[in-house]
Amino acid sequence: MENIIFYFSGTGNSYSIAKGLEKEIGDTIVVPLLRAKDYKVEEYGIVGFVFPVYYTHVPEIVIRAIEGIRFRKDQLVFALATYGGSWGYALKDIREALSDKEIILQEYKIKTPGNYILEYSAFPRSYQEGILKKAERKISKIASSILESKRTGYIKANLLARMFHKRSDKQRSKFSELGSEFFASDKCLNCYQCVKLCPTDNITLSEGILVWGSKCAQCMACIQWCPQKAVSHPLVKKSRKNYTNPKVTISQRGDLVLKEN
């Protein structure tokens, strides 16, 4: 029976992990989570979700998508959180979203390079490479665990997440406001890649000008992937460098794809 892994990814980290698991597990397809409604999930063997952590929680868009999926009884489902600073309450969020499903749930986490350019620059390339190499080694171990088809223990929030829980909630409440402040500079060549990438359809055209609305998920895809580096934000300093996963690129349709070796 074929397996399926759903991913949500702004800059490619979660997508890259999902593709790594696809290779290790075998007989598996990798699909954007926001297209889950196009699949009969209950007909697959193993079902996986790979997603990032935003301010110690799962993005709301991920939770909404997962809650709308139908599973069969005792279906093996795994959730894997990719995080830059702390995995926080992300696995707890997923556990609660699936609490009414009679499934076998596995929980995992993998550290990846951070990409929240509104607060910090991309880390040095050598540091990124070190984190990504560790992630690759962990993928193989996680794949073996998934194939054992047993429940895993709960992954609880670490001390860092508990200490900054109130600040995290406050910051997440600002996502809509922060998202509406993105803009395109005069470097913009109207390729509209940002429009294609936006998971919430938050970027529209008004009299030929790109406008960001109030539905931003804070995935940073628009600013990090812009080929002209024309997308910016009042909080982004000129000295900050962009980050996208080095193994991932964008297709003409605006889909994430692995680079050819």
Secondary structure in CASP SS format (residue, H / E / C, confidence):
PFRMAT SS
TARGET T0000
AUTHOR 0000-0000-0000
METHOD secondary structure of the structure
MODEL  1
M C 1.00
E C 1.00
N E 1.00
I E 1.00
I E 1.00
F E 1.00
Y E 1.00
F C 1.00
S C 1.00
G C 1.00
T C 1.00
G C 1.00
N H 1.00
S H 1.00
Y H 1.00
S H 1.00
I H 1.00
A H 1.00
K H 1.00
G H 1.00
L H 1.00
E H 1.00
K H 1.00
E H 1.00
I H 1.00
G C 1.00
D C 1.00
T E 1.00
I E 1.00
V E 1.00
V E 1.00
P E 1.00
L H 1.00
L H 1.00
R H 1.00
A H 1.00
K H 1.00
D H 1.00
Y C 1.00
K C 1.00
V H 1.00
E H 1.00
E H 1.00
Y C 1.00
G C 1.00
I E 1.00
V E 1.00
G E 1.00
F E 1.00
V E 1.00
F E 1.00
P E 1.00
V C 1.00
Y E 1.00
Y C 1.00
T C 1.00
H E 1.00
V C 1.00
P C 1.00
E H 1.00
I H 1.00
V H 1.00
I H 1.00
R H 1.00
A H 1.00
I H 1.00
E H 1.00
G C 1.00
I C 1.00
R C 1.00
F C 1.00
R C 1.00
K C 1.00
D C 1.00
Q C 1.00
L E 1.00
V E 1.00
F E 1.00
A E 1.00
L E 1.00
A E 1.00
T E 1.00
Y E 1.00
G C 1.00
G C 1.00
S C 1.00
W C 1.00
G C 1.00
Y C 1.00
A H 1.00
L H 1.00
K H 1.00
D H 1.00
I H 1.00
R H 1.00
E H 1.00
A H 1.00
L C 1.00
S C 1.00
D C 1.00
K C 1.00
E C 1.00
I C 1.00
I E 1.00
L E 1.00
Q E 1.00
E E 1.00
Y E 1.00
K E 1.00
I E 1.00
K E 1.00
T C 1.00
P C 1.00
G C 1.00
N C 1.00
Y C 1.00
I C 1.00
L C 1.00
E C 1.00
Y C 1.00
S C 1.00
A C 1.00
F C 1.00
P C 1.00
R H 1.00
S H 1.00
Y H 1.00
Q H 1.00
E H 1.00
G H 1.00
I H 1.00
L H 1.00
K H 1.00
K H 1.00
A H 1.00
E H 1.00
R H 1.00
K H 1.00
I H 1.00
S H 1.00
K H 1.00
I H 1.00
A H 1.00
S H 1.00
S H 1.00
I H 1.00
L H 1.00
E C 1.00
S C 1.00
K C 1.00
R C 1.00
T C 1.00
G C 1.00
Y C 1.00
I C 1.00
K C 1.00
A C 1.00
N C 1.00
L H 1.00
L H 1.00
A H 1.00
R H 1.00
M H 1.00
F C 1.00
H H 1.00
K H 1.00
R H 1.00
S H 1.00
D H 1.00
K H 1.00
Q H 1.00
R H 1.00
S C 1.00
K C 1.00
F H 1.00
S H 1.00
E H 1.00
L H 1.00
G H 1.00
S C 1.00
E C 1.00
F C 1.00
F E 1.00
A E 1.00
S C 1.00
D C 1.00
K C 1.00
C C 1.00
L C 1.00
N C 1.00
C C 1.00
Y C 1.00
Q H 1.00
C H 1.00
V H 1.00
K H 1.00
L H 1.00
C C 1.00
P C 1.00
T C 1.00
D C 1.00
N C 1.00
I E 1.00
T E 1.00
L E 1.00
S E 1.00
E C 1.00
G C 1.00
I E 1.00
L E 1.00
V E 1.00
W E 1.00
G C 1.00
S C 1.00
K C 1.00
C C 1.00
A C 1.00
Q C 1.00
C C 1.00
M C 1.00
A H 1.00
C H 1.00
I H 1.00
Q H 1.00
W H 1.00
C C 1.00
P C 1.00
Q C 1.00
K C 1.00
A C 1.00
V E 1.00
S E 1.00
H C 1.00
P C 1.00
L C 1.00
V C 1.00
K C 1.00
K C 1.00
S C 1.00
R C 1.00
K C 1.00
N C 1.00
Y C 1.00
T C 1.00
N C 1.00
P C 1.00
K C 1.00
V E 1.00
T E 1.00
I E 1.00
S C 1.00
Q C 1.00
R C 1.00
G C 1.00
D C 1.00
L E 1.00
V E 1.00
L E 1.00
K C 1.00
E C 1.00
N C 1.00
END
